[in-house]
């Protein structure tokens, strides 16, 4: 499944902090950062014209779990870079706002994907089959 990333913040955060109109504005905010090295120091952006650039990000809160990162963003602690499949329902229901919808963004590479790995196709345990079906239903067949 192709994975795209979005920089999101809660409406509450946006109502109480200066505007975030362009990605470069992130340098003035306490960003919520994922604990992987590539995610902690800079986020990459690409415009609709394919011009790529990086923005150095900082913030006191570094989180090791994607679900906790999402919860911190929902609680209004700051902008966060998260996978589209993790925040799709929050964006659709207005709990989070996509700050830069006209930009592609990532911390590593722009062409990323999520995979389900399992040891063998010859013998597929029922619990693995159920999990794959669940992921397809919840995340779609992107």
C-alpha positions in Angstrom: 0.0 0.0 0.0 1.4 3.4 -1.0 1.9 5.6 2.0 1.8 9.4 1.9 2.5 11.7 4.8 0.7 14.8 6.0 1.6 17.5 8.4 -1.4 17.9 10.7 -2.5 19.9 13.7 -5.7 20.2 15.7 -8.1 23.1 15.2 -7.5 24.0 18.8 -3.7 24.3 18.3 -4.3 26.4 15.2 -6.7 28.7 17.0 -4.1 29.4 19.7 -0.9 29.7 17.7 0.4 31.8 14.8 -0.6 30.8 11.3 1.1 28.0 9.5 0.8 29.1 5.9 3.9 27.5 4.4 6.1 24.6 5.6 8.9 27.0 6.5 6.7 28.4 9.2 7.2 25.1 11.1 10.6 26.4 12.4 8.7 28.7 14.8 6.6 25.9 16.3 7.1 23.0 18.8 6.7 20.1 16.4 5.7 16.7 17.6 8.4 14.4 16.4 8.7 10.7 15.9 11.6 9.0 17.6 13.3 7.6 14.5 16.4 9.6 13.6 15.1 10.7 10.1 11.9 12.1 11.6 13.5 14.1 14.4 15.4 16.9 12.7 14.0 17.7 9.3 10.9 17.1 7.2 11.0 17.1 3.4 8.5 18.8 1.2 7.8 18.9 -2.5 5.6 21.4 -4.3 3.1 20.7 -7.1 5.9 21.9 -9.5 8.2 19.1 -8.0 10.5 21.6 -6.3 11.9 19.7 -3.2 13.2 21.4 0.0 13.7 20.5 3.7 12.6 22.3 6.8 14.4 21.8 10.1 12.0 21.0 12.8 12.3 21.1 16.6 10.2 20.3 19.5 10.4 19.1 23.1 8.1 16.1 22.6 9.6 13.1 20.8 7.3 10.1 20.7 8.1 6.4 20.0 4.7 5.3 19.0 2.6 6.5 16.0 -0.7 6.1 17.8 0.6 8.3 20.7 1.9 10.8 18.2 -1.6 11.0 16.7 -3.1 11.4 20.2 -0.7 14.3 21.0 -1.6 16.0 17.8 -5.4 15.6 18.5 -4.8 17.0 22.0 -3.4 20.2 20.5 0.3 19.8 21.5 1.6 20.8 18.0 2.0 19.9 14.4 3.0 16.3 13.5 4.1 14.4 10.4 1.9 11.3 10.1 1.0 8.7 7.6 -2.2 9.4 5.7 -3.8 6.1 6.6 -3.3 6.9 10.3 -5.1 10.3 10.1 -7.6 9.9 7.2 -10.7 9.7 9.5 -9.4 12.6 11.7 -8.9 14.8 8.6 -12.3 13.8 7.2 -14.1 14.6 10.4 -12.2 17.8 11.2 -10.4 16.6 14.3 -7.1 17.4 12.5 -6.2 19.9 9.7 -3.9 19.1 6.8 -1.6 22.1 7.1 0.0 21.9 3.6 -2.4 20.1 1.3 -0.6 21.3 -1.8 2.7 19.8 -0.8 3.9 16.2 -0.6 5.8 15.6 2.6 8.0 13.0 4.2 10.8 12.5 6.6 12.7 10.0 4.4 11.7 9.3 0.8 8.7 10.4 -1.1 8.0 6.9 -2.5 7.1 4.9 0.6 4.8 2.0 1.2 3.5 -0.2 4.0 3.8 -4.0 3.7 2.3 -7.0 5.4 5.0 -9.6 5.9 4.4 -13.2 6.9 6.6 -16.3 6.7 4.9 -18.5 4.1 2.1 -18.6 1.6 2.0 -22.4 1.7 0.6 -22.4 5.1 -1.2 -19.2 6.1 -2.6 -19.3 9.6 -6.2 -18.2 10.0 -5.3 -15.4 12.3 -2.9 -14.0 9.7 -5.6 -14.2 7.0 -8.0 -12.4 9.3 -5.5 -9.6 10.0 -4.7 -9.1 6.3 -8.5 -8.9 5.6 -9.0 -6.4 8.4 -6.1 -4.2 7.2 -7.5 -4.2 3.7 -11.0 -3.3 4.9 -9.7 -0.5 7.3 -7.0 0.9 5.1 -8.3 0.2 1.6 -6.5 -1.2 -1.3 -4.3 1.7 -2.1 
